[in-house]
Amino acid sequence: MNSRALSVAILASLLAACNTTPERNNILERARTHLRSAQQDPQVGSLAPAELKRAAQALARAELAQEKGEDVVNVDHLSYLADQRVTIAQETAISRAAQATVASAGEERDKLRLATRTREADLAQAQLADANRTVQRSDARINDLEQQLGDLGAKKTDKGMVVTLGGVLFYTGQARLLPAARQDLAKLADFFKRNPQRTALIEGNTDSVGNDGANMDLSQRRADAVMGALIELGVPAGHLRTSANGEDKPVATNATSAGRQMNRRVEVIFAPQQEAVSAK
């Protein structure tokens, strides 16, 4: 390999490494800094080694979740737990140091200080327990949402959880919904009612039959028709918006009848729960 080829290979490797670098997480960075500070404290290292080790293990779990690209909410929770573990190690070291002082001096003032530090350590432990319960509730909620969306045939994609309304939904060449489509839309409306904070983008798509402008217009009108039907079924208009792709985003070949039928679809893309969506 000549020097120019070697340079190109090195540059490509560096670019690949940059592209796979996890996004910076402020809560995780704070936990790292907190742990380094505790590890550099001789008192913590000598008086609370087990607690310090557990803190390091908790941080490693958060870092692994970040490296795997897990949901930011889960990374934040794991980072918070690691930070609390560091606090427990520090407070435990202070408490044990105070105990040693009380044992050697026997002064009432040091006993009061010990009691204060012990309460602080207990408080940190209670906060950690609360955080764990919060994570468990969050996991249960996420699992329930995924189960509900799974019942609707939703699939995970790069755009998020997507429910595809395919098959025969509309009269040929029209944006008027067939009566049979109401059943699937009723299921979607029921999901929104059970999860009132959820929002969604409704995208219309067509096959390649016809000209581009007509297909773009038809896909928009069909997306609007689905949105209108959901609103009639009780979904708040402010939780929905629409867009049109026309024939630009096929999922199958347009060279066959079966492929064209797959491309004639409306996709309901569920946004992250915290994202607000304005009505179109």
N, C-alpha and C positions, 0 to 999 in steps of 0.2 A: 504493500500500500504506500503510494507516494505521500509527500507531506501535505499536499493540498487535499487529497481525499481524507487523510487522517484528521485534518482541521475541520472538514465538513462533518465528519462522523462525530467529533467531539462537540461541535456546535449543536448538532441534532440531539445529542444526548442531553446537553444542558437545557435545550428548549423543552424536551420531553419532561425533564425533572421539574422545570418551572411550571409546566402545564398541569402536573399532578400534585403540586404543593397544596396541602389543605388550606382552606380559607382561615385567616386569623380569627381566633375566638377570644374575645376580651376576658370572659369569665375564666376560661382555661388558662390564659396567660397570668391572670391574677393568682390563681391557685398555684401555678408553677413558682411565681415569685415568692408567695407566702411560704411554700415548702422549702425553697432554697434558704430563706431567712431562718427558718426553724432548724434546718440541718447545720447551719453555721453557728448556731447557739450551743455552746458547750453544755449548758445546763439542761437543755432539752435532750441532747444526745445522751447524757449520762443518767438523767433521772426518768426519762420517758422513752426509752429506745423502742419498746414494742409498739407504743402508740404512733411514734414517728414512722415506723416501718409500715403500719397499716395505712397511714396517710400517703406514703409513697406508692403503695399498691393501689389505693383508690385513684390517685392521679394517673397511674399507668392505665387503668381501665378507661378513664376519660380520654386520654391521648389515643388509645387504640380505637375508641369509637370515632374520634375525629379523623384518624387516618383512614378508617373504613368508609368515611363519608356518610355516617349515620345522621339521622334527623338532628337538626341544631338544638331542638328542645331537649332531646335525650343527652346530647353532649353537654349542654348547659347544666342539666341536673347532676350529671356525674361529676362535672367540675365543681359544682357547689358542694357536693358531698365530700369531695377531696379537700376542699378549702376548710370545711367544718372539721374534718379529721386532723388537719394541721392545728386548728384552734384547740382541739381537745388535747393534742400532744403538748402544746405550749402551756395550757392551763394545768394539765396534770403535772408537768415539771415544776411550775410555780407552786402548786399545792404541796408537792413532796418536799420542795425546798423549804416551804413554810413549816411543814411538819418537823423537818430536821431542826429548824430554828427553835420551834416550840420545845422539842425534846431537850435541846441543849440549854436553852435559856429559861424555859418555863414561865415566860412572862405572859400575862393576860392579854396584852396588846397583840402579841404574835398569835395567840389563839384566835382572837377576833379576825385578824388578817387571814388566817388559815380558813376560818369559816366562810369569809367572803370569797376567797379563791375557790373553795369547794363548791359554793353556790354557782359561781361563774362556770366551772367545769360541768356541773349538773345542767345548767342552762344550755350550754353548748351541746351536751348530749341529748337534751330534749329537742333542741332545734334540729339535730341530725335525724332523730326519730321522726319528727314532723316532715322533714324533707323526704325521707324514705316513703312515708305514707303518701305524700304528694306524687312521687314517682309512680307508686303502685296504682293510684287512682288514674293518673295520666295514661299509663300503659293499658289499663282496663278500658278507658274511654277510646283510645286509639284502636284497640282490638275490636271493640264494638262497632266503631265506624267502618273499619275495613270489612267486617262481617256483613254489615248492612249493604255496603257498596258491592261486595262480592255477590250478594243475592241479586243485585241488579245487573250482574254481568260486567262490572267495572274491571278494568285492567290498569296496572301501573305502567305509565309511559314516562318519557322525558318531560312531558307537559304536565304530568300529575295523574290523578285517578280519572280515567275516561270511561264513560258509559256510551257505547255506540248504538245509535238507533238506526238499524239498517233494515233490510228486507223491503216490504211494501208499506210505506208510510203515507205516501201522497198519491193523489190522482196523477196519471201520466202527464208530464210537462206542466204541472200545476203546483201551487204552494198550499193547496187545500188538503188538510189531513183526512185520511180515511178513518172511518169509525173504529176500525180494529186497532189503530195506533193509540187510542185513548187509554187502553189497558196499561201499556208500558209507561205512558205519561202519568197515570194515576200512581204507579209505584214510585216514580221519581218525586212526585208531589208529596207523597207520604214520607219519603226520606227527608225532604226539606222540613216538613212539619215536626218530625222527631228531632231534627238538628237545626234549630232556627238560626244559628249563627253561620251556617254554611252558605257559600256563594258559588256561582258557576258561570263559565263562559260557554255559550252555545254556538258551535261552528257548523255552517252549512257547507256541503261538498256535493259535486256532481260528477258524472262521467264526462267523456270528451265529445259526446254527440252534440252538435250545435256549435255556434260560434262562442268565443270567449266572453264577450259582453253579456250575451243572453244567459250563459251559464253562471256568470258571477251574480247577475241580478236574481236568477232563480234560487241560487244557494242562499242568498241573503233573505229572500222572502220566505224560504222554508225554515231557516233558523228563527226568523221573527215569528213564524206560525207556531213553532214549538214553544217559544218563550210566551206567546200569548195564551196558549193552552195551559201552560203551567201556572200563569197568573190567574186564569179563570179557576184553576183547581186550588187556589189559596196561597201560592208561593209569592212572597213580596217582590214587587217589581224591582226594588232597589238591590235585590240579591242576584239579579240576572243581567247579563249583557250578551250581545250577539256579534258575530263577525262572519264574513263570507270568504270562502277559499275558491269557489268556482270549481274548475277542473284541475287546479294547480297542485293539489296534494292527494294524488291517488294512492290507495293501499293495495291495488291489484292492477293487472294489465287491463287496458281498455280494448284490447284486441278480441276479447271473448265476451259473450253475453253474461257469463257468471262473474267475470272480473268487473264489468261495467255495473252490475247490480251491487257489488261490494263497494264500489266508489260512490254510488248514490246513497249518501248517508248523512246523518246529523250526529255530531259528537257533543256530549255534555261533559265539559272539563271542570272538575271540582277544584277550586282554588284553595290554598292554605286557609285555615279557619280564621286567622287574624287579618286576612286581606279583605279590604272593603271594595265592593264592586258597585259602580253606579249604573243605573238603568239606561238602556239605549232606546 
